[in-house]
Amino acid sequence: MPVTLEQSEVASTVRLVGEINIASAAELKKVLMEALAMGKGVRVELESVTEIDVTALQLLWAAQREAESVGVGFARSGRVQEAIAAVADEAGLDEFPVAMVEMAAE
């Protein structure tokens, strides 16, 4: 499964694995909404992503903005692959992977 959600007392971790694209967009949206609804910090782990498309990046960007608007922390965990940064740059979201500050693992 390319998108999973893990809960802890302090944060919700959205783990992305493999290809994250339009085919997994509905699942990603559902998981991000569930994580935000918990009212805790949201950590998105991108390290195991091999490919990502603009649809997925837009969902992550929207979730980050929603988290900011409701006062919930939103961060990435792990190293962002160069391919992801390149897709974000091409989509005009060049600051997105950098803007998601790294959150330490609990």
PyMOL commands that set and color helices and strands:
alter all, ss='L'
color gray80, all
select helices_A, chain A and resi 22-37+54-70+82-90+96-99
alter helices_A, ss='H'
color red, helices_A
select strands_A, chain A and resi 3-7+11-20+41-52+74-77
alter strands_A, ss='S'
color yellow, strands_A
deselect
rebuild
show_as cartoon
